[in-house]
Structure formats: C-alpha cells, structure tokens
Amino acid sequence: MNEIKNRVQLMGNLGGDPELKTFTSGKTKATFSMATNERYKNQDGDWITTTQWHTIIGWDNIAKRMEKILKKGSEVIIFGKLMYRQYEDTSGSKKTITEINADNFEIISKKQEA
C-alpha cells in the first residue's frame, strides 16, 4: 500500500511542446506545462471555468517518448507523483516549485495539424 501514498492523475491539454534537455550525466529530462479546467455553476447559475497550470516533467525513456509524441494542445492523462523543490533566486529569495514527476501518460487526442 505504500506505493500509492503520493499518486497524481491529471487530464488536460499541453500548453507547449515538451522541451528536452540532456545532462552531462546522460540523463534526459522533458518539461512542459499542462492546463486542467474545471467547470461549475456560481450562485447566479452562470457557468464558470477555472484553469490551473501544472509543470510536468519526465525522465529518460518517458522524456524521449513525450518529446516524440506530445505536441502543444494535445489532450493527455498524466500519471505520476507530486514533487516540491526549492531554490534561491538571483536576489537571494527562496522559491518553491511544485511539479508533477510523470511516470506514464496516455494520449486522449492529438493536436490537429493546420
């Protein structure tokens, strides 16, 4: 049961093509943004849509698959875990980043070429 304590599943659309980076160690990382939308009725009965943006990362084989298959606008389901990391910006302020570390994905629909 321990393996499912930190499990995320998101369905949404890519905000941009995955960016692939290869490190000197040989590891490969893909990064992209993904939007998830929720709709609800407010107290006046109007439909409201809210959008949340998520940073998705994938490593090595999954990163290469993401870069090859996924395109801006594609609708996907991402499976992974929630990760937090901290860094210090150039002014010395500590910043925290939230990312989804993907270990798998499924394509719901591909972005149609114009």
N, CA, C and O atoms as a DFTB+ gen file, in Angstrom:
456 C
 N C O
     1  1       0.807      -1.192       0.000
     2  2       0.000       0.000       0.000
     3  2       0.858       1.267       0.000
     4  3       0.371       2.327      -0.393
     5  1       2.099       1.189       0.422
     6  2       2.953       2.377       0.497
     7  2       3.184       3.047      -0.843
     8  3       3.393       4.259      -0.898
     9  1       3.149       2.280      -1.929
    10  2       3.475       2.844      -3.232
    11  2       2.417       3.798      -3.767
    12  3       2.673       4.461      -4.772
    13  1       1.242       3.903      -3.150
    14  2       0.210       4.794      -3.672
    15  2      -0.045       6.007      -2.779
    16  3      -1.066       6.675      -2.943
    17  1       0.828       6.302      -1.862
    18  2       0.623       7.456      -0.992
    19  2       0.755       8.780      -1.722
    20  3       0.026       9.720      -1.407
    21  1       1.648       8.885      -2.674
    22  2       1.848      10.117      -3.434
    23  2       1.597       9.799      -4.899
    24  3       2.537       9.535      -5.649
    25  1       0.341       9.822      -5.308
    26  2      -0.034       9.458      -6.667
    27  2      -0.919      10.545      -7.247
    28  3      -1.893      10.960      -6.618
    29  1      -0.584      11.006      -8.445
    30  2      -1.329      12.069      -9.120
    31  2      -1.779      11.566     -10.476
    32  3      -1.044      10.866     -11.173
    33  1      -3.007      11.936     -10.841
    34  2      -3.529      11.652     -12.171
    35  2      -4.223      12.924     -12.643
    36  3      -5.194      13.369     -12.032
    37  1      -3.723      13.507     -13.729
    38  2      -4.282      14.741     -14.272
    39  2      -4.674      14.537     -15.726
    40  3      -3.983      13.844     -16.472
    41  1      -5.787      15.142     -16.123
    42  2      -6.181      15.133     -17.523
    43  2      -6.294      16.584     -17.968
    44  3      -7.004      17.379     -17.352
    45  1      -5.590      16.922     -19.041
    46  2      -5.627      18.297     -19.529
    47  2      -4.941      18.428     -20.871
    48  3      -4.687      17.440     -21.560
    49  1      -4.642      19.681     -21.232
    50  2      -4.034      19.991     -22.527
    51  2      -2.659      20.617     -22.340
    52  3      -2.438      21.414     -21.428
    53  1      -1.737      20.237     -23.226
    54  2      -0.388      20.793     -23.183
    55  2      -0.414      22.259     -23.569
    56  3      -1.060      22.645     -24.543
    57  1       0.295      23.075     -22.797
    58  2       0.415      24.495     -23.091
    59  2       1.547      24.793     -24.055
    60  3       1.642      25.903     -24.579
    61  1       2.394      23.826     -24.292
    62  2       3.518      23.978     -25.216
    63  2       4.123      22.622     -25.508
    64  3       3.840      21.648     -24.811
    65  1       4.952      22.553     -26.531
    66  2       5.654      21.308     -26.842
    67  2       6.617      20.973     -25.710
    68  3       7.182      21.881     -25.101
    69  1       6.817      19.689     -25.414
    70  2       7.812      19.314     -24.407
    71  2       9.202      19.790     -24.815
    72  3       9.588      19.687     -25.980
    73  1       9.949      20.314     -23.839
    74  2      11.338      20.736     -24.072
    75  2      12.247      19.671     -23.497
    76  3      12.146      19.325     -22.320
    77  1      13.136      19.152     -24.328
    78  2      14.032      18.079     -23.937
    79  2      15.403      18.642     -23.597
    80  3      15.941      19.478     -24.322
    81  1      15.964      18.174     -22.481
    82  2      17.301      18.595     -22.064
    83  2      18.083      17.348     -21.678
    84  3      17.592      16.502     -20.930
    85  1      19.311      17.239     -22.198
    86  2      20.186      16.124     -21.850
    87  2      21.329      16.663     -21.000
    88  3      22.002      17.623     -21.377
    89  1      21.538      16.033     -19.853
    90  2      22.573      16.462     -18.909
    91  2      23.882      15.736     -19.191
    92  3      23.898      14.719     -19.885
    93  1      24.969      16.255     -18.658
    94  2      26.287      15.644     -18.867
    95  2      26.337      14.225     -18.309
    96  3      27.151      13.415     -18.752
    97  1      25.482      13.919     -17.347
    98  2      25.418      12.566     -16.772
    99  2      24.784      11.574     -17.745
   100  3      24.879      10.362     -17.554
   101  1      24.129      12.103     -18.805
   102  2      23.444      11.249     -19.761
   103  2      21.944      11.171     -19.516
   104  3      21.202      10.681     -20.368
   105  1      21.490      11.649     -18.359
   106  2      20.051      11.651     -18.077
   107  2      19.357      12.676     -18.969
   108  3      19.925      13.718     -19.298
   109  1      18.117      12.365     -19.354
   110  2      17.319      13.235     -20.207
   111  2      16.061      13.646     -19.464
   112  3      15.433      12.828     -18.792
   113  1      15.691      14.924     -19.585
   114  2      14.512      15.450     -18.902
   115  2      13.637      16.191     -19.905
   116  3      14.128      17.014     -20.678
   117  1      12.331      15.893     -19.889
   118  2      11.354      16.635     -20.683
   119  2      10.510      17.469     -19.725
   120  3      10.144      17.007     -18.645
   121  1      10.207      18.695     -20.126
   122  2       9.388      19.590     -19.310
   123  2       8.340      20.250     -20.197
   124  3       8.633      20.656     -21.321
   125  1       7.111      20.353     -19.680
   126  2       6.071      21.104     -20.374
   127  2       5.011      21.548     -19.376
   128  3       4.920      21.024     -18.266
   129  1       4.217      22.520     -19.791
   130  2       3.103      22.982     -18.960
   131  2       1.823      22.304     -19.443
   132  3       1.676      21.979     -20.621
   133  1       0.910      22.101     -18.509
   134  2      -0.352      21.463     -18.827
   135  2      -1.473      22.185     -18.093
   136  3      -1.347      22.499     -16.909
   137  1      -2.566      22.448     -18.797
   138  2      -3.723      23.123     -18.210
   139  2      -4.818      22.117     -17.902
   140  3      -5.138      21.257     -18.723
   141  1      -5.391      22.234     -16.702
   142  2      -6.580      21.470     -16.353
   143  2      -7.706      22.465     -16.110
   144  3      -7.495      23.515     -15.503
   145  1      -8.893      22.135     -16.581
   146  2     -10.045      23.030     -16.454
   147  2     -11.127      22.382     -15.606
   148  3     -11.350      21.173     -15.665
   149  1     -11.792      23.213     -14.819
   150  2     -12.953      22.774     -14.041
   151  2     -14.093      23.731     -14.318
   152  3     -13.894      24.941     -14.427
   153  1     -15.302      23.174     -14.433
   154  2     -16.497      23.991     -14.658
   155  2     -17.446      23.801     -13.499
   156  3     -17.625      22.696     -12.985
   157  1     -18.047      24.898     -13.102
   158  2     -19.057      24.842     -12.052
   159  2     -20.024      26.002     -12.239
   160  3     -19.724      26.977     -12.929
   161  1     -21.193      25.880     -11.610
   162  2     -22.178      26.960     -11.643
   163  2     -22.006      27.815     -10.396
   164  3     -21.901      27.298      -9.284
   165  1     -21.979      29.124     -10.594
   166  2     -21.888      30.019      -9.444
   167  2     -23.285      30.219      -8.850
   168  3     -24.254      29.621      -9.319
   169  1     -23.383      31.063      -7.817
   170  2     -24.675      31.259      -7.141
   171  2     -25.739      31.891      -8.029
   172  3     -26.932      31.777      -7.746
   173  1     -25.308      32.571      -9.123
   174  2     -26.266      33.162     -10.063
   175  2     -26.685      32.186     -11.164
   176  3     -27.504      32.525     -12.019
   177  1     -26.125      30.977     -11.143
   178  2     -26.465      29.981     -12.154
   179  2     -25.628      30.058     -13.415
   180  3     -25.897      29.344     -14.381
   181  1     -24.600      30.929     -13.418
   182  2     -23.719      31.053     -14.579
   183  2     -22.614      30.004     -14.504
   184  3     -22.106      29.690     -13.428
   185  1     -22.254      29.467     -15.677
   186  2     -21.147      28.506     -15.725
   187  2     -19.822      29.256     -15.667
   188  3     -19.602      30.214     -16.409
   189  1     -18.947      28.809     -14.779
   190  2     -17.625      29.393     -14.601
   191  2     -16.589      28.312     -14.907
   192  3     -16.717      27.176     -14.449
   193  1     -15.575      28.664     -15.674
   194  2     -14.470      27.743     -15.945
   195  2     -13.212      28.293     -15.297
   196  3     -12.850      29.452     -15.503
   197  1     -12.551      27.455     -14.512
   198  2     -11.273      27.847     -13.923
   199  2     -10.183      26.957     -14.516
   200  3     -10.401      25.774     -14.777
   201  1      -9.022      27.543     -14.719
   202  2      -7.889      26.824     -15.292
   203  2      -6.742      26.826     -14.306
   204  3      -6.391      27.865     -13.747
   205  1      -6.158      25.654     -14.095
   206  2      -4.954      25.507     -13.278
   207  2      -3.827      25.059     -14.202
   208  3      -4.020      24.193     -15.055
   209  1      -2.647      25.657     -14.025
   210  2      -1.478      25.279     -14.827
   211  2      -0.535      24.451     -13.976
   212  3      -0.283      24.767     -12.814
   213  1      -0.017      23.380     -14.576
   214  2       0.873      22.452     -13.882
   215  2       2.158      22.298     -14.694
   216  3       2.133      22.328     -15.925
   217  1       3.267      22.135     -13.999
   218  2       4.541      21.838     -14.648
   219  2       4.745      20.337     -14.585
   220  3       4.746      19.741     -13.508
   221  1       4.916      19.734     -15.751
   222  2       5.089      18.285     -15.862
   223  2       6.528      18.004     -16.275
   224  3       7.067      18.645     -17.178
   225  1       7.141      17.034     -15.599
   226  2       8.484      16.608     -16.002
   227  2       8.486      15.092     -16.188
   228  3       7.735      14.368     -15.533
   229  1       9.326      14.640     -17.075
   230  2       9.534      13.212     -17.296
   231  2      11.021      12.971     -17.492
   232  3      11.733      13.843     -17.989
   233  1      11.490      11.801     -17.106
   234  2      12.912      11.487     -17.180
   235  2      13.181      10.330     -18.136
   236  3      12.375       9.410     -18.269
   237  1      14.313      10.400     -18.785
   238  2      14.895       9.340     -19.605
   239  2      13.916       8.799     -20.656
   240  3      13.503       9.557     -21.533
   241  1      13.530       7.517     -20.599
   242  2      12.708       6.937     -21.669
   243  2      11.372       7.643     -21.824
   244  3      10.939       7.909     -22.945
   245  1      10.715       7.947     -20.716
   246  2       9.431       8.637     -20.818
   247  2       9.624      10.047     -21.388
   248  3       8.772      10.540     -22.127
   249  1      10.734      10.689     -21.046
   250  2      11.030      12.025     -21.588
   251  2      11.167      11.969     -23.107
   252  3      10.643      12.829     -23.815
   253  1      11.862      10.966     -23.596
   254  2      12.039      10.820     -25.040
   255  2      10.722      10.528     -25.740
   256  3      10.481      11.032     -26.837
   257  1       9.857       9.712     -25.113
   258  2       8.526       9.443     -25.675
   259  2       7.685      10.708     -25.701
   260  3       6.998      10.983     -26.685
   261  1       7.739      11.483     -24.616
   262  2       6.972      12.733     -24.542
   263  2       7.380      13.675     -25.666
   264  3       6.531      14.235     -26.359
   265  1       8.686      13.843     -25.838
   266  2       9.200      14.778     -26.839
   267  2       8.813      14.333     -28.250
   268  3       8.552      15.166     -29.118
   269  1       8.779      13.036     -28.472
   270  2       8.473      12.492     -29.797
   271  2       6.979      12.550     -30.110
   272  3       6.605      12.827     -31.250
   273  1       6.115      12.294     -29.120
   274  2       4.686      12.100     -29.357
   275  2       3.835      13.326     -29.050
   276  3       2.907      13.633     -29.798
   277  1       4.136      14.036     -27.957
   278  2       3.255      15.097     -27.481
   279  2       3.541      16.437     -28.157
   280  3       4.690      16.781     -28.434
   281  1       2.479      17.173     -28.411
   282  2       2.570      18.499     -29.029
   283  2       1.662      19.458     -28.282
   284  3       0.729      19.038     -27.598
   285  1       1.936      20.741     -28.413
   286  2       1.090      21.779     -27.822
   287  2      -0.368      21.535     -28.214
   288  3      -0.677      21.312     -29.385
   289  1      -1.259      21.581     -27.221
   290  2      -2.681      21.397     -27.472
   291  2      -3.162      19.971     -27.308
   292  3      -4.365      19.750     -27.173
   293  1      -2.258      18.986     -27.315
   294  2      -2.668      17.595     -27.141
   295  2      -3.373      17.415     -25.806
   296  3      -2.979      18.007     -24.801
   297  1      -4.418      16.594     -25.800
   298  2      -5.106      16.268     -24.552
   299  2      -4.552      14.941     -24.047
   300  3      -4.557      13.942     -24.767
   301  1      -4.074      14.936     -22.807
   302  2      -3.422      13.757     -22.250
   303  2      -3.859      13.520     -20.812
   304  3      -4.391      14.407     -20.144
   305  1      -3.617      12.289     -20.357
   306  2      -3.698      11.956     -18.943
   307  2      -2.270      11.693     -18.495
   308  3      -1.550      10.906     -19.110
   309  1      -1.871      12.349     -17.429
   310  2      -0.535      12.183     -16.855
   311  2      -0.668      11.414     -15.552
   312  3      -1.523      11.730     -14.725
   313  1       0.172      10.411     -15.367
   314  2       0.246       9.650     -14.129
   315  2       1.613       9.907     -13.510
   316  3       2.626       9.840     -14.206
   317  1       1.659      10.198     -12.226
   318  2       2.946      10.443     -11.603
   319  2       2.816      10.766     -10.135
   320  3       1.884      10.324      -9.463
   321  1       3.771      11.551      -9.642
   322  2       3.748      11.951      -8.238
   323  2       4.052      13.426      -8.108
   324  3       4.712      14.018      -8.963
   325  1       3.567      14.009      -7.038
   326  2       3.746      15.420      -6.744
   327  2       5.124      15.629      -6.120
   328  3       5.506      14.928      -5.183
   329  1       5.862      16.601      -6.653
   330  2       7.210      16.880      -6.151
   331  2       7.342      18.375      -5.843
   332  3       6.803      19.218      -6.560
   333  1       8.056      18.683      -4.783
   334  2       8.364      20.066      -4.433
   335  2       9.879      20.206      -4.415
   336  3      10.589      19.325      -3.930
   337  1      10.363      21.314      -4.945
   338  2      11.799      21.596      -4.818
   339  2      11.987      23.075      -4.569
   340  3      11.179      23.905      -4.985
   341  1      13.067      23.384      -3.884
   342  2      13.363      24.769      -3.536
   343  2      14.666      25.203      -4.179
   344  3      15.572      24.404      -4.419
   345  1      14.725      26.503      -4.450
   346  2      15.958      27.096      -4.950
   347  2      16.001      28.542      -4.491
   348  3      15.013      29.092      -4.005
   349  1      17.168      29.142      -4.657
   350  2      17.349      30.539      -4.304
   351  2      17.512      31.340      -5.585
   352  3      18.364      31.024      -6.416
   353  1      16.685      32.394      -5.750
   354  2      16.777      33.189      -6.971
   355  2      17.961      34.152      -6.883
   356  3      18.679      34.175      -5.883
   357  1      18.153      34.934      -7.921
   358  2      19.325      35.809      -8.002
   359  2      19.340      36.884      -6.921
   360  3      20.400      37.416      -6.590
   361  1      18.165      37.208      -6.366
   362  2      18.122      38.206      -5.294
   363  2      18.264      37.580      -3.906
   364  3      18.241      38.283      -2.897
   365  1      18.411      36.256      -3.864
   366  2      18.592      35.567      -2.589
   367  2      17.302      35.083      -1.952
   368  3      17.335      34.528      -0.854
   369  1      16.164      35.280      -2.614
   370  2      14.884      34.820      -2.071
   371  2      14.706      33.333      -2.344
   372  3      15.037      32.841      -3.423
   373  1      14.174      32.625      -1.347
   374  2      13.902      31.203      -1.533
   375  2      12.576      31.033      -2.255
   376  3      11.576      31.660      -1.904
   377  1      12.581      30.186      -3.255
   378  2      11.396      29.896      -4.065
   379  2      11.098      28.398      -3.985
   380  3      12.013      27.579      -3.899
   381  1       9.815      28.050      -4.015
   382  2       9.392      26.657      -4.038
   383  2       8.632      26.408      -5.331
   384  3       7.754      27.184      -5.708
   385  1       8.978      25.322      -6.001
   386  2       8.339      24.928      -7.253
   387  2       7.610      23.611      -7.019
   388  3       8.137      22.701      -6.380
   389  1       6.399      23.523      -7.541
   390  2       5.628      22.290      -7.499
   391  2       5.608      21.705      -8.906
   392  3       5.285      22.401      -9.869
   393  1       5.952      20.431      -9.024
   394  2       5.985      19.754     -10.320
   395  2       5.307      18.398     -10.198
   396  3       5.206      17.826      -9.113
   397  1       4.850      17.906     -11.327
   398  2       4.362      16.538     -11.415
   399  2       5.446      15.731     -12.113
   400  3       5.771      15.990     -13.272
   401  1       6.004      14.755     -11.408
   402  2       7.030      13.888     -11.976
   403  2       6.305      12.697     -12.605
   404  3       5.884      11.774     -11.909
   405  1       6.167      12.734     -13.932
   406  2       5.374      11.744     -14.657
   407  2       6.128      10.436     -14.815
   408  3       7.316      10.418     -15.135
   409  1       5.406       9.330     -14.581
   410  2       5.993       8.027     -14.863
   411  2       5.260       7.302     -15.995
   412  3       5.676       6.233     -16.442
   413  1       4.143       7.918     -16.453
   414  2       3.427       7.374     -17.606
   415  2       2.440       8.418     -18.107
   416  3       2.119       9.371     -17.396
   417  1       1.963       8.238     -19.325
   418  2       0.945       9.133     -19.876
   419  2       0.151       8.405     -20.943
   420  3       0.620       7.433     -21.535
   421  1      -1.065       8.895     -21.181
   422  2      -1.918       8.382     -22.249
   423  2      -2.434       9.559     -23.050
   424  3      -2.817      10.582     -22.482
   425  1      -2.447       9.421     -24.360
   426  2      -2.961      10.468     -25.232
   427  2      -4.467      10.279     -25.384
   428  3      -4.933       9.197     -25.739
   429  1      -5.219      11.338     -25.114
   430  2      -6.664      11.322     -25.332
   431  2      -6.948      11.782     -26.762
   432  3      -7.699      11.139     -27.496
   433  1      -6.333      12.913     -27.148
   434  2      -6.449      13.383     -28.527
   435  2      -5.201      14.177     -28.881
   436  3      -4.677      14.943     -28.073
   437  1      -4.743      13.974     -30.102
   438  2      -3.578      14.709     -30.588
   439  2      -4.000      16.044     -31.140
   440  3      -5.124      16.199     -31.618
   441  1      -3.107      17.010     -31.078
   442  2      -3.336      18.322     -31.687
   443  2      -3.363      18.122     -33.193
   444  3      -2.461      17.520     -33.776
   445  1      -4.414      18.640     -33.806
   446  2      -4.545      18.542     -35.268
   447  2      -3.619      19.548     -35.952
   448  3      -3.569      20.716     -35.567
   449  1      -2.897      19.092     -36.954
   450  2      -2.027      19.983     -37.731
   451  2      -2.889      20.857     -38.629
   452  3      -3.862      20.387     -39.220
   453  1      -2.525      22.135     -38.726
   454  2      -3.302      23.072     -39.558
   455  2      -2.972      22.911     -41.020
   456  3      -3.531      23.617     -41.860
